[in-house]
Amino acid sequence: RRFMAMEVQWAVLDHFPCQWSDAHSNPFILRDDVALPVDSAGPPDALEQPSVRQGGEGGVPPEESLTPASNPETQHRPRAAPSQGRTIAAPLHTAREEKEGDCTLELTECRGIAKVLSVDAHNPRNEAQIQDGIRKLAALLAGGSLGARALEAAFNGVGEESLRRALEACVTVELSHANCTSLVRAVLLPRVQGLEQPASRALFASLNVILTHHPKALIDGVLAPVFRDERVGPAQAEVVNRLLKDALRPGLLVHFLEQALRGGGRGGAGASEECGRWGELQVSMVQQVINRKPPLGSPIVLLVLEHARASSERLRKSLKLSKLVLSLAQKYALEVGQHAEVALHVVRTTETFMKNALNKAIAEASAKRRD
């Protein structure tokens, strides 16, 4: 055993050469007055020297001892709880970190797609590049995991021709209503709201692509938000009016009024966050719907009349508002007759030459209801 301990001493000194002073004697020097344990467990290199454990004379000084009680780095460290069976390692990444990492990867990939689709679509040399970008975008949309930021990044700076081609490839019947609504709200709505001139044919072509497969998504994502926007201008109103006049089916016109007048579907009949904020451009959009005479029920007619009443003060000289109420009274006489008092409030407020015609039409509507 003495020989084996000397072998350990020599091995350590070979790997860690050092000089020992008188104050710090070599802890590996074997002392005759200390007996080695008879039954020591483990290999020889695991033998524990008493001088290292106890310190003091012939060993490591107490202030440099490695015991927890004297080590300043571990003196105030809280003691760990005892192990209760097998310890399960903590995950390297939390769910939130993984989600943020996935979003970052998708955002980077969408930016790369936008760079690919931003090339000149009319140059035949770019055809293969554009097709590859469209395929990647369609694959991402099919997964349904793209957020608004990623969608905006994927179409940032993309020309109208490439936009139309990408939408034709990506917007299919299999695409869900929610994903399609998010797509048009992130991609098409900013383009419509940013118009300063009449919309181009290419933009209308992109809108018609959505209208073919997901018309309600186009209403929820573009048409109704444009109607509720107080900053709406003539260019935006023209886009909405053209689609209301020629493209939407009668049932979709009812859906448009519900979404536009109820603040995106929040609230019941006669309640809207946008009540009283009509301008003449909003009146002209509603007029397009009334001209086509869709099957409006009494709640929708009341909703239109309440908006007209709330806006009558600011539009008291508006011929468009007077014409709208007159059209309602003539085409939906039974429904207007049920809410004649609301319609008469608009008549009392208006300062146009149509006041007499409005009074007559509302009186006839009330008489039809009584009959």
C-alpha positions as semicolon CSV with decimal commas, in nm:
position;residue;x (nm);y (nm);z (nm)
1;R;0,000;0,000;0,000
2;R;0,288;0,235;0,081
3;F;0,440;0,167;-0,261
4;M;0,107;0,230;-0,436
5;A;0,065;0,563;-0,255
6;M;0,411;0,669;-0,368
7;E;0,312;0,585;-0,726
8;V;0,015;0,821;-0,693
9;Q;0,242;1,095;-0,556
10;W;0,486;1,064;-0,844
11;A;0,209;1,064;-1,105
12;V;0,054;1,382;-0,965
13;L;0,388;1,561;-0,939
14;D;0,468;1,467;-1,300
15;H;0,143;1,629;-1,422
16;F;0,146;1,929;-1,184
17;P;0,507;2,034;-1,123
18;C;0,531;2,295;-0,849
19;Q;0,757;2,426;-0,573
20;W;0,663;2,377;-0,209
21;S;0,763;2,634;0,052
22;D;0,819;2,574;0,420
23;A;0,488;2,733;0,503
24;H;0,308;2,506;0,257
25;S;0,460;2,164;0,280
26;N;0,396;1,901;0,016
27;P;0,073;1,721;0,108
28;F;0,187;1,412;-0,078
29;I;0,482;1,341;0,155
30;L;0,395;1,026;0,344
31;R;0,412;1,054;0,720
32;D;0,525;0,768;0,941
33;D;0,297;0,866;1,227
34;V;-0,020;0,820;1,018
35;A;-0,133;0,473;0,935
36;L;-0,295;0,397;0,602
37;P;-0,642;0,243;0,604
38;V;-0,636;-0,133;0,579
39;D;-0,955;-0,176;0,375
40;S;-0,959;0,108;0,126
41;A;-1,223;0,094;-0,145
42;G;-1,164;0,190;-0,500
43;P;-0,854;0,199;-0,716
44;P;-0,522;0,322;-0,578
45;D;-0,554;0,664;-0,737
46;A;-0,875;0,718;-0,541
47;L;-0,704;0,689;-0,201
48;E;-0,765;0,996;0,011
49;Q;-0,465;1,142;0,195
50;P;-0,530;1,250;0,554
51;S;-0,318;1,560;0,508
52;V;-0,551;1,681;0,233
53;R;-0,864;1,608;0,435
54;Q;-0,757;1,746;0,766
55;G;-0,509;2,021;0,680
56;G;-0,282;2,163;0,948
57;E;0,078;2,073;0,995
58;G;0,220;1,870;0,709
59;G;-0,087;1,934;0,497
60;V;-0,283;2,209;0,325
61;P;-0,336;2,510;0,556
62;P;-0,691;2,546;0,694
63;E;-0,760;2,868;0,504
64;E;-0,692;2,692;0,172
65;S;-0,877;2,375;0,253
66;L;-1,129;2,254;-0,004
67;T;-1,400;2,173;0,249
68;P;-1,730;2,370;0,206
69;A;-1,705;2,516;0,556
70;S;-1,379;2,700;0,483
71;N;-1,407;2,771;0,110
72;P;-1,527;3,135;0,070
73;E;-1,686;3,062;-0,267
74;T;-1,912;2,793;-0,128
75;Q;-1,952;2,924;0,226
76;H;-2,272;3,118;0,158
77;R;-2,404;2,898;-0,121
78;P;-2,741;2,739;-0,035
79;R;-2,726;2,366;0,014
80;A;-2,887;2,169;-0,267
81;A;-3,190;1,958;-0,191
82;P;-3,127;1,587;-0,167
83;S;-3,187;1,391;-0,480
84;Q;-3,525;1,222;-0,506
85;G;-3,457;0,946;-0,751
86;R;-3,351;1,002;-1,111
87;T;-3,295;1,364;-1,213
88;I;-3,455;1,473;-1,544
89;A;-3,247;1,722;-1,738
90;A;-3,413;2,054;-1,822
91;P;-3,493;2,112;-2,192
92;L;-3,240;2,310;-2,385
93;H;-3,508;2,539;-2,532
94;T;-3,845;2,642;-2,395
95;A;-4,157;2,626;-2,611
96;R;-4,156;3,003;-2,646
97;E;-3,792;3,008;-2,759
98;E;-3,862;2,736;-3,012
99;K;-4,167;2,926;-3,142
100;E;-3,970;3,249;-3,169
101;G;-3,694;3,062;-3,347
102;D;-3,942;2,914;-3,595
103;C;-4,094;3,259;-3,657
104;T;-3,749;3,403;-3,717
105;L;-3,669;3,130;-3,966
106;E;-4,001;3,181;-4,147
107;L;-3,950;3,557;-4,153
108;T;-3,602;3,516;-4,301
109;E;-3,731;3,271;-4,559
110;C;-4,020;3,502;-4,654
111;R;-3,780;3,791;-4,701
112;G;-3,579;3,574;-4,935
113;I;-3,895;3,487;-5,129
114;A;-3,984;3,855;-5,159
115;K;-3,639;3,925;-5,300
116;V;-3,692;3,652;-5,558
117;L;-4,040;3,773;-5,657
118;S;-3,930;4,136;-5,681
119;V;-3,746;4,079;-6,007
120;D;-3,893;4,191;-6,338
121;A;-4,178;3,952;-6,414
122;H;-4,182;4,048;-6,781
123;N;-3,823;3,931;-6,836
124;P;-3,822;3,568;-6,960
125;R;-3,487;3,508;-6,793
126;N;-3,648;3,549;-6,451
127;E;-3,927;3,298;-6,514
128;A;-3,759;3,001;-6,344
129;Q;-3,662;3,213;-6,044
130;I;-4,017;3,345;-6,001
131;Q;-4,169;3,000;-6,031
132;D;-3,934;2,868;-5,764
133;G;-4,027;3,153;-5,529
134;I;-4,399;3,094;-5,586
135;R;-4,362;2,721;-5,508
136;K;-4,184;2,796;-5,181
137;L;-4,448;3,050;-5,085
138;A;-4,732;2,809;-5,164
139;A;-4,569;2,544;-4,948
140;L;-4,543;2,783;-4,653
141;L;-4,906;2,894;-4,690
142;A;-5,023;2,535;-4,711
143;G;-4,867;2,476;-4,370
144;G;-5,083;2,754;-4,226
145;S;-4,813;2,878;-3,989
146;L;-4,730;3,217;-4,140
147;G;-4,806;3,521;-3,928
148;A;-4,889;3,871;-4,042
149;R;-4,526;3,986;-4,030
150;A;-4,411;3,691;-4,240
151;L;-4,687;3,750;-4,496
152;E;-4,600;4,117;-4,524
153;A;-4,233;4,027;-4,564
154;A;-4,308;3,770;-4,834
155;F;-4,479;4,030;-5,057
156;N;-4,276;4,336;-4,964
157;G;-4,172;4,513;-5,283
158;V;-4,332;4,251;-5,509
159;G;-4,473;4,390;-5,833
160;E;-4,841;4,364;-5,919
161;E;-4,789;4,106;-6,192
162;S;-4,586;3,875;-5,965
163;L;-4,843;3,938;-5,690
164;R;-5,125;3,820;-5,913
165;R;-4,936;3,507;-6,018
166;A;-4,845;3,424;-5,659
167;L;-5,206;3,461;-5,544
168;E;-5,329;3,244;-5,829
169;A;-5,094;2,968;-5,717
170;C;-5,150;3,003;-5,342
171;V;-5,518;3,089;-5,302
172;T;-5,706;2,768;-5,362
173;V;-6,022;2,609;-5,232
174;E;-5,814;2,408;-4,983
175;L;-5,688;2,727;-4,817
176;S;-5,894;2,796;-4,505
177;H;-6,106;3,109;-4,465
178;A;-5,901;3,227;-4,167
179;N;-5,568;3,188;-4,346
180;C;-5,702;3,354;-4,659
181;T;-5,840;3,645;-4,456
182;S;-5,503;3,691;-4,287
183;L;-5,334;3,682;-4,627
184;V;-5,550;3,948;-4,791
185;R;-5,544;4,167;-4,479
186;A;-5,164;4,158;-4,470
187;V;-5,099;4,180;-4,844
188;L;-5,389;4,346;-5,030
189;L;-5,537;4,578;-4,770
190;P;-5,224;4,797;-4,740
191;R;-5,207;4,827;-5,118
192;V;-5,569;4,939;-5,141
193;Q;-5,539;5,179;-4,849
194;G;-5,223;5,328;-4,997
195;L;-5,382;5,414;-5,332
196;E;-5,355;5,776;-5,440
197;Q;-5,463;5,712;-5,799
198;P;-5,729;5,477;-5,940
199;A;-5,637;5,112;-5,897
200;S;-5,463;4,937;-6,183
201;R;-5,602;4,642;-6,374
202;A;-5,339;4,417;-6,219
203;L;-5,458;4,505;-5,868
204;F;-5,820;4,436;-5,964
205;A;-5,703;4,106;-6,112
206;S;-5,545;4,014;-5,776
207;L;-5,868;4,107;-5,596
208;N;-6,069;3,894;-5,839
209;V;-5,843;3,595;-5,765
210;I;-5,952;3,613;-5,400
211;L;-6,311;3,679;-5,500
212;T;-6,322;3,360;-5,707
213;H;-6,235;3,119;-5,426
214;H;-6,287;3,309;-5,098
215;P;-6,523;3,607;-5,148
216;K;-6,602;3,639;-4,776
217;A;-6,233;3,656;-4,698
218;L;-6,205;3,949;-4,940
219;I;-6,496;4,122;-4,765
220;D;-6,360;4,059;-4,415
221;G;-6,000;4,139;-4,502
222;V;-6,029;4,430;-4,748
223;L;-6,373;4,573;-4,829
224;A;-6,514;4,609;-4,476
225;P;-6,190;4,752;-4,328
226;V;-6,170;5,007;-4,611
227;F;-6,532;5,110;-4,544
228;R;-6,461;5,158;-4,172
229;D;-6,145;5,359;-4,235
230;E;-6,209;5,728;-4,169
231;R;-5,919;5,817;-4,400
232;V;-6,082;5,648;-4,697
233;G;-6,038;5,844;-5,019
234;P;-6,190;5,842;-5,368
235;A;-5,944;5,579;-5,495
236;Q;-6,037;5,336;-5,217
237;A;-6,409;5,405;-5,257
238;E;-6,382;5,333;-5,629
239;V;-6,236;4,988;-5,560
240;V;-6,515;4,900;-5,317
241;N;-6,791;5,044;-5,537
242;R;-6,679;4,853;-5,845
243;L;-6,678;4,523;-5,659
244;L;-7,014;4,594;-5,492
245;K;-7,172;4,698;-5,818
246;D;-7,065;4,411;-6,043
247;A;-6,874;4,136;-5,865
248;L;-7,047;4,035;-5,541
249;R;-7,354;3,814;-5,531
250;P;-7,663;3,940;-5,343
251;G;-7,595;3,719;-5,041
252;L;-7,241;3,856;-5,020
253;L;-7,378;4,211;-5,026
254;V;-7,568;4,135;-4,706
255;H;-7,249;3,998;-4,553
256;F;-7,067;4,316;-4,652
257;L;-7,322;4,536;-4,474
258;E;-7,306;4,322;-4,162
259;Q;-6,927;4,339;-4,147
260;A;-6,903;4,704;-4,244
261;L;-7,174;4,840;-4,014
262;R;-7,119;4,619;-3,711
263;G;-6,750;4,689;-3,680
264;G;-6,630;4,356;-3,817
265;G;-6,908;4,153;-3,662
266;R;-6,872;4,286;-3,305
267;G;-7,202;4,375;-3,152
268;G;-7,561;4,303;-3,238
269;A;-7,811;4,469;-3,464
270;G;-7,820;4,841;-3,425
271;A;-7,482;4,852;-3,249
272;S;-7,160;4,955;-3,412
273;E;-6,836;5,110;-3,297
274;E;-6,833;5,318;-3,618
275;C;-7,184;5,456;-3,575
276;G;-7,199;5,827;-3,663
277;R;-6,870;5,833;-3,854
278;W;-7,007;5,816;-4,203
279;G;-6,885;6,045;-4,474
280;E;-7,024;6,082;-4,823
281;L;-6,791;5,810;-4,952
282;Q;-6,938;5,559;-4,706
283;V;-7,288;5,669;-4,808
284;S;-7,204;5,603;-5,173
285;M;-7,085;5,249;-5,089
286;V;-7,407;5,167;-4,904
287;Q;-7,602;5,315;-5,197
288;Q;-7,436;5,064;-5,430
289;V;-7,573;4,782;-5,215
290;I;-7,924;4,929;-5,193
291;N;-7,938;4,981;-5,572
292;R;-7,900;4,607;-5,625
293;K;-8,179;4,535;-5,376
294;P;-8,038;4,232;-5,195
295;P;-8,263;4,048;-4,946
296;L;-8,210;4,274;-4,645
297;G;-8,400;4,185;-4,331
298;S;-8,546;4,428;-4,081
299;P;-8,235;4,421;-3,852
300;I;-8,003;4,523;-4,137
301;V;-8,238;4,799;-4,254
302;L;-8,257;4,930;-3,899
303;L;-7,878;4,921;-3,880
304;V;-7,849;5,133;-4,195
305;L;-8,110;5,381;-4,068
306;E;-7,938;5,419;-3,732
307;H;-7,608;5,495;-3,901
308;A;-7,785;5,746;-4,122
309;R;-7,946;5,909;-3,818
310;A;-7,613;5,925;-3,633
311;S;-7,447;6,085;-3,937
312;S;-7,736;6,314;-4,032
313;E;-7,606;6,608;-3,830
314;R;-7,273;6,623;-4,007
315;L;-7,433;6,540;-4,344
316;R;-7,742;6,759;-4,316
317;K;-7,671;6,913;-4,658
318;S;-7,573;6,587;-4,826
319;L;-7,790;6,489;-5,121
320;K;-7,633;6,143;-5,112
321;L;-7,764;6,074;-4,763
322;S;-8,113;6,197;-4,856
323;K;-8,109;5,980;-5,167
324;L;-8,001;5,678;-4,962
325;V;-8,293;5,710;-4,718
326;L;-8,533;5,764;-5,008
327;S;-8,407;5,448;-5,179
328;L;-8,454;5,252;-4,858
329;A;-8,809;5,376;-4,817
330;Q;-8,897;5,287;-5,176
331;K;-8,727;4,946;-5,205
332;Y;-8,772;4,822;-4,849
333;A;-9,103;4,983;-4,758
334;L;-9,216;4,718;-4,510
335;E;-8,886;4,720;-4,322
336;V;-8,864;5,101;-4,317
337;G;-9,227;5,121;-4,203
338;Q;-9,131;4,924;-3,891
339;H;-8,868;5,186;-3,806
340;A;-9,037;5,499;-3,941
341;E;-8,938;5,712;-3,643
342;V;-8,568;5,654;-3,707
343;A;-8,609;5,749;-4,073
344;L;-8,809;6,061;-3,984
345;H;-8,527;6,181;-3,762
346;V;-8,303;6,195;-4,071
347;V;-8,575;6,386;-4,257
348;R;-8,608;6,643;-3,980
349;T;-8,232;6,700;-3,979
350;T;-8,173;6,724;-4,353
351;E;-8,155;7,062;-4,525
352;T;-8,189;6,943;-4,883
353;F;-8,469;6,996;-5,132
354;M;-8,561;6,626;-5,098
355;K;-8,730;6,672;-4,760
356;N;-9,085;6,659;-4,898
357;A;-9,014;6,354;-5,110
358;L;-8,867;6,180;-4,805
359;N;-9,171;6,257;-4,588
360;K;-9,403;6,121;-4,856
361;A;-9,204;5,800;-4,908
362;I;-9,182;5,727;-4,535
363;A;-9,556;5,791;-4,490
364;E;-9,632;5,545;-4,771
365;A;-9,401;5,288;-4,613
366;S;-9,581;5,323;-4,281
367;A;-9,917;5,281;-4,453
368;K;-9,803;4,960;-4,625
369;R;-9,695;4,823;-4,291
370;R;-10,037;4,896;-4,138
371;D;-10,211;4,732;-4,432
